């Protein structure tokens, strides 16, 4: 399953996703991974959550990012949830928002195949998302 947290920059998406992941770790039976564009939030995360600073990897586009996700999952089959904060920056889709649906659909396929749930924060308004993405919205700020 893929869930989206959407809203303009500065609306509180990161605070919400941090609260959500820290709550989820209490009842998780598998591992949780948090991907971010820096290590800035390391001290705000429960120490059972693996933080990955994606900015240190030379990813060029969203297809490479999807491959990166597959690599993480292939190394740890116990991952049950992945939290992606700052999705447009992580995937290099800030200037190519017309490819957001394709990337999310690929993550949906990965979710189904490997039983990993994705929670994604994205700096877009609900109205900017396609009709296909509307049912994935967990929270719109």
C-alpha positions as CSV (number, residue, x, y, z in Angstrom):
1,X,0.0,0.0,0.0
2,X,1.1,3.5,-0.8
3,X,-0.2,6.4,1.3
4,X,0.4,10.1,0.6
5,X,0.8,13.1,2.9
6,X,0.5,16.2,0.7
7,X,0.7,19.9,1.1
8,X,2.8,22.9,0.3
9,X,6.2,23.4,1.8
10,X,6.1,24.4,5.5
11,X,2.6,23.0,6.2
12,X,3.8,20.3,8.7
13,X,4.2,17.2,6.6
14,X,7.6,16.3,8.1
15,X,6.3,16.6,11.7
16,X,3.3,14.5,10.8
17,X,5.4,11.7,9.2
18,X,7.9,11.7,12.1
19,X,5.1,11.3,14.6
20,X,3.5,8.6,12.4
21,X,6.8,6.6,12.0
22,X,7.6,6.8,15.7
23,X,4.1,5.6,16.6
24,X,4.3,2.8,14.1
25,X,7.5,1.4,15.4
26,X,5.8,0.5,18.7
27,X,3.6,-2.1,17.1
28,X,5.7,-3.1,14.1
29,X,6.6,-6.8,13.8
30,X,9.2,-6.1,11.1
31,X,11.7,-3.4,10.3
32,X,11.0,0.2,9.4
33,X,13.1,2.4,7.1
34,X,13.0,6.2,6.9
35,X,14.4,7.8,3.8
36,X,15.2,11.5,3.9
37,X,17.2,14.1,2.0
38,X,19.6,14.6,4.9
39,X,20.3,13.1,8.4
40,X,18.8,16.2,10.1
41,X,16.0,14.3,11.7
42,X,18.1,11.5,13.1
43,X,17.6,12.4,16.7
44,X,13.9,12.7,16.3
45,X,13.5,9.1,15.2
46,X,13.2,6.1,17.4
47,X,16.6,4.2,17.4
48,X,14.8,1.1,16.0
49,X,14.1,3.0,12.8
50,X,16.8,2.9,10.1
51,X,17.4,6.3,8.7
52,X,18.9,6.5,5.2
53,X,20.2,9.9,3.9
54,X,19.5,9.5,0.2
55,X,21.5,12.6,-0.7
56,X,24.8,10.7,-0.3
57,X,23.9,8.4,-3.1
58,X,24.4,9.5,-6.8
59,X,20.8,9.0,-7.9
60,X,20.0,10.8,-11.2
61,X,16.3,10.2,-11.6
62,X,13.2,8.5,-10.3
63,X,14.0,5.2,-12.1
64,X,17.3,5.0,-10.3
65,X,15.5,5.8,-7.0
66,X,13.1,2.9,-7.6
67,X,16.1,0.6,-8.2
68,X,17.6,2.0,-4.9
69,X,14.4,1.0,-3.1
70,X,14.5,-2.5,-4.6
71,X,18.1,-2.8,-3.4
72,X,17.2,-1.8,0.1
73,X,14.4,-4.4,0.2
74,X,16.6,-7.1,-1.4
75,X,19.0,-6.7,1.5
76,X,16.4,-6.9,4.2
77,X,13.3,-9.0,3.6
78,X,12.0,-8.0,7.1
79,X,11.1,-4.5,6.1
80,X,7.4,-3.9,6.5
81,X,7.3,-0.1,6.2
82,X,9.2,2.6,4.4
83,X,8.7,6.3,5.0
84,X,9.8,8.7,2.2
85,X,10.1,12.3,3.4
86,X,10.5,14.9,0.7
87,X,9.5,12.6,-2.1
88,X,10.0,15.0,-5.0
89,X,13.6,15.8,-3.9
90,X,14.4,12.1,-3.2
91,X,13.2,11.1,-6.7
92,X,14.5,14.1,-8.6
93,X,10.9,14.9,-9.7
94,X,10.7,18.5,-8.6
95,X,10.8,19.7,-12.2
96,X,9.2,16.7,-13.7
97,X,5.9,16.3,-11.7
98,X,4.2,14.6,-14.7
99,X,6.1,11.5,-13.8
100,X,5.0,11.3,-10.2
101,X,2.1,8.9,-11.0
102,X,4.5,6.5,-12.8
103,X,6.9,6.5,-9.9
104,X,4.2,5.9,-7.3
105,X,2.7,3.1,-9.4
106,X,6.1,1.4,-9.5
107,X,6.2,1.7,-5.7
108,X,2.7,0.3,-5.5
109,X,3.9,-2.8,-7.5
110,X,6.9,-3.2,-5.2
111,X,4.6,-2.9,-2.2
112,X,2.4,-5.7,-3.5
113,X,5.3,-8.0,-4.4
114,X,7.3,-7.6,-1.3
115,X,4.6,-6.7,1.3
116,X,6.2,-3.3,2.2
117,X,3.9,-0.3,2.9
118,X,5.1,3.1,1.8
119,X,4.2,6.4,3.4
120,X,5.2,9.4,1.3
121,X,5.3,13.1,2.1
122,X,5.2,15.3,-0.9
123,X,5.2,19.1,-1.5
124,X,2.2,19.2,-3.7
125,X,-1.4,20.3,-3.1
126,X,-4.1,17.7,-3.3
127,X,-5.5,19.4,-6.3
128,X,-2.2,19.0,-8.2
129,X,-2.4,15.2,-8.0
130,X,-4.1,13.1,-10.7
131,X,-7.5,11.4,-10.1
132,X,-5.6,8.1,-9.8
133,X,-3.6,9.4,-6.8
134,X,-6.6,10.8,-4.9
135,X,-7.5,7.6,-3.1
136,X,-3.9,7.2,-1.8
137,X,-4.0,10.5,0.1
138,X,-3.7,9.8,3.9
139,X,-3.5,13.5,4.8
140,X,-3.8,16.8,2.9
141,X,-2.4,19.9,4.7
